[in-house]
């Protein structure tokens, strides 16, 4: 019995020591990243993106974008204004170092406050002990019969 307890304790320690995070850790990273996007905190965004770049596909109907490593200065020059919210995020473990995260993303963007709603799928990987985004895919969720987001939706 003593041998079995020792073996179980060793196995438990090994599996936890080898685990790089949990679903909750990844969802916390998603929340932090998208809060940084809304706050236009480009340094945090860059720190939370893969050092190998982020491979993107936008919901504007364009082709896949090249995998790019952005700087805070890149974002500062080319980032749209807007309010954004993540809804119903779900994380699915692919490996101990990779999660698929999907959610709905909606907000208003640009000087004319155009509303949008999109479905998002992202891949988060563990790099140097941190969860970072490696890919993102946005697809339009502008289906009929659904409330279109307006700026007043974000006011208390």
N, C-alpha and C positions, 0 to 999 in steps of 0.2 A: 504494500500500500504506500509506503514511504517513497519507493521508487516511482510509482505511478504519479504521486503528487509532485515530485521533483520534475518528472518529465513534462507534466501538464504545465507547471509553472514556467519551465524553460521555453516550451512551445508558445505560451501566451506572451512572454516577454519578447521572444523573437518576432512574432507576428506584429506586435504593437511597435517594436523598435523599427521594423522595416516599413511600416505604414507611413506614408508621407502626408496624410491628411484624410479628412473625411468629407462627406457630402456637405456638411455644415460649413467647413472651412472654404470649400469651393464657392458655395453660395454667398458667403461673406465677402469673398474676393470679387464676385460679380457685382454685389451691391456697392462695394467701395469703388470699383472701376466706373460704373455707370453714374454714381453720385459725383465722381470727379468729372465726368463728361458734362453733366448738367452745370457744375460749378466752373467749368472751363479751367480746371486744374490740370493742365497739360503735362506737368512734371510727373504727377501721380499716374496719369494715363500711360505715359511712356515707360515708367518703372514697372507697370503691370502688364506690359506687352512682351511677347517673346523676343529674346535677343536675336533670334533667327528671322524675325519679322512676323507680321500678321497677314494671312492670306484672306482676302475679302471678296465677297460678292454682294453687290448692293441691290436694293429692290427697285431701282430705276430702269430695269430692263437691259442694262449694259452687260457686257461679258465679265467674266471673272477678272478681278484686279490682280496684278502681280503681288507676290508676297513682299511686303515693304517694312523696313525699319524706319519708323517716323521719329522725329525729334520734337521737342516742345515747340521749337521755332516753326517747324512745318505746320503743326496744328494751329499755332497762333496766326499764321498767315492765311490758312484755308479752312477754318472751322466755322460752321454756320451757328448763328444764334438760335436759341430755342429752349423750350422746357421739355423734359423727357421723363417718362416713368416706365419702370420695369414692372410687369404684372405676371404673376403665376410662374415664377422660375422653377424649373425642375432640373436636377442634376442626376446623370447616370454614369456610374463608374465604367470606364472602358478598360483601364488597367490601373494599377496602383498609382501611376504617374499621369493619368489622363482621364478627363471627364468631358462628357458631352453635356452642355447646358442649353436648354431651350426655354423661351419665354415670349410673351407679347411685349412690344415696345410701342409706346404712343406718345405723342406730344404735338407741339406746334413749333414751326421753324420759320426763320426768315423774317424780314421786315414786315411782310404782309400777314404774318401769323397763320400760315397755312397748316391745317391739321393733317396729321398722318397717323396711320396705325400699320405696324408691320410685325411679322413673325420673325423671330431671331433664333438661330442655332449657332452656338459658339463652342469651340474646343479649348479647354483649359489644360495646361500641362504644368508639371512641377519642374521648375528650373532652379537649381541652387536652393532648394527648400521653400520656394515661393510659388504660389499658383499664379500663372500668367496666361494671357490669351494668346492662342496660336492661330486660330481661324475664326471667321465670323461670316454668316450668311443671312442676309435680310431678304424676306419675300413679302410682297404686298399682302395686306390683310384688309383691303378696302372692299369688303363684301357688303352686299345690300342689307338693309334692315338693322344696321348696327349704329349706335350713337357715334357721331363724328366728334372727335376731340376739339374743344375750343379753349382759349386761354382761361376763361372763367372756371373751367373744371379744376384748375390748380389753385384757385383762391379759396381761402377759408371763409 
